[in-house]
């Protein structure tokens, strides 16, 4: 079965992936990075796990160069198509798996945005070996949609562990290694609405990316049923993103 660290997994639903659960947090996070001085306008920044550009398209206009690394060609295709539409020309495409990357301190700052597998000693040391001045890592502390995915798994009768949320690994690692760091939480409260069929297709694509196909659509519809009204999914969402940044 494919894992969330595999390019094939992300290519499997690069067309349906969206950042709606993040609300206005991406703008707040980029503002924080810039206003705190962690990232500076003349910086060359490496973004690891850029995906379709949730942060890239906000960050690139505010720095000198943004290098966007992702293991998924499909995600990068979406990102650079959007950049072309917006007239953003200071981004570089870097199609690479983070775990295969040999770091060099060629960047002022390294930003890992919702990167699977980032909560490891290896990933943290690789980030520090990439940046001359500082790093930041962004992770979910709480994601409401995990409840839907868990319900789908139960409906399918499978035991598939979900992503690790709310981890304090980053803070503990940085404290243990005597780094100067700061933690910032970004609560997100919103009403998510989407056409039922769009929600079904998106969740089905997620399970298909794991190689799970039998009975998935029915299981997804059962999980979403409590939130459906007149063909529309409506749910009150309280999510939290967590950003830790530090000096190298």
HELIX and SHEET records of a PDB file:
HELIX    1   1 UNK A    7  UNK A   12  1                                   6    
HELIX    2   2 UNK A   20  UNK A   22  5                                   3    
HELIX    3   3 UNK A   25  UNK A   35  1                                  11    
HELIX    4   4 UNK A   56  UNK A   59  1                                   4    
HELIX    5   5 UNK A   60  UNK A   62  5                                   3    
HELIX    6   6 UNK A   73  UNK A   86  1                                  14    
HELIX    7   7 UNK A   98  UNK A  100  5                                   3    
HELIX    8   8 UNK A  121  UNK A  130  1                                  10    
HELIX    9   9 UNK A  145  UNK A  156  1                                  12    
HELIX   10  10 UNK A  169  UNK A  176  1                                   8    
HELIX   11  11 UNK A  196  UNK A  209  1                                  14    
HELIX   12  12 UNK A  216  UNK A  224  1                                   9    
HELIX   13  13 UNK A  225  UNK A  227  5                                   3    
SHEET    1   A 7 UNK A  91  UNK A  95  0                                        
SHEET    2   A 7 UNK A  65  UNK A  70  1                                        
SHEET    3   A 7 UNK A  44  UNK A  48  1                                        
SHEET    4   A 7 UNK A 107  UNK A 113  1                                        
SHEET    5   A 7 UNK A 131  UNK A 142  1                                        
SHEET    6   A 7 UNK A 232  UNK A 247 -1                                        
SHEET    7   A 7 UNK A 181  UNK A 195 -1                                        
SHEET    1   B 7 UNK A  91  UNK A  95  0                                        
SHEET    2   B 7 UNK A  65  UNK A  70  1                                        
SHEET    3   B 7 UNK A  44  UNK A  48  1                                        
SHEET    4   B 7 UNK A 107  UNK A 113  1                                        
SHEET    5   B 7 UNK A 131  UNK A 142  1                                        
SHEET    6   B 7 UNK A 232  UNK A 247 -1                                        
SHEET    7   B 7 UNK A 228  UNK A 229 -1                                        
END                                                                             
